[in-house]
Structure formats: C-alpha cells, structure tokens
C-alpha cells in the first residue's frame, strides 16, 4: 500500500467514505499504526489497529466485532472531516 497522507507511514488499510467533504471532494479513510494508535479522540481506530496487530484481521471467528470496528472507524474518519454519517444515501453521498 502507498504511504498515508498524515505521516507518510505505511497504511494498514484505506477506503473512500460514502459522503464527500464540504468542498465536494471524496473523504479518504486511512488507517495507520503510527497515527491511529492511542488517539483518544478516535478509539475505534486504535482498537482496529490493535486487532490487525493481534491477527484479528484474519480471525474468522470474530466477524461481528470486526464489522463493528470498521463501521465505527469510518464514522470517526468522517467526523474528523465535519461529516455526520447517515444510513441512507442523500445528496453528497455515493450510492
């Protein structure tokens, strides 16, 4: 994976949020062990990093927890860009 935008460290994973930012640009979601470990404002990001570090990313017995952490991490990323995630597709969102 390519380096992430905040500290140029290697990414664990990345994606694009379903909503654009206030300028109409896509919000890129980046999970980085350096930036996201221990961030008290983004606890799901840290737990997701820890899950991957403990091989939880490959543990098929815990899909529900992984799904929950991914959802919460995406919400944290979007909130950092001033967006409030919603369940339905509305203006400014990708289907």
C-alpha positions, 0 to 999 in steps of 0.5 A: 500500500502507498504511504498515508497522507498524515505521516507518510507511514505505511497504511494498514488499510484505506477506503473512500467514505460514502459522503464527500467533504464540504468542498465536494471532494471524496473523504479518504479513510486511512488507517495507520499504526503510527497515527491511529494508535492511542488517539483518544479522540478516535478509539475505534481506530486504535482498537482496529489497529490493535486487532490487525496487530493481534491477527484479528484481521484474519480471525474468522471467528470474530466477524461481528466485532470486526464489522463493528470496528470498521463501521465505527472507524469510518464514522470517526474518519468522517467526523474528523472531516465535519461529516455526520454519517447517515444510513441512507444515501442523500445528496453528497453521498455515493450510492 
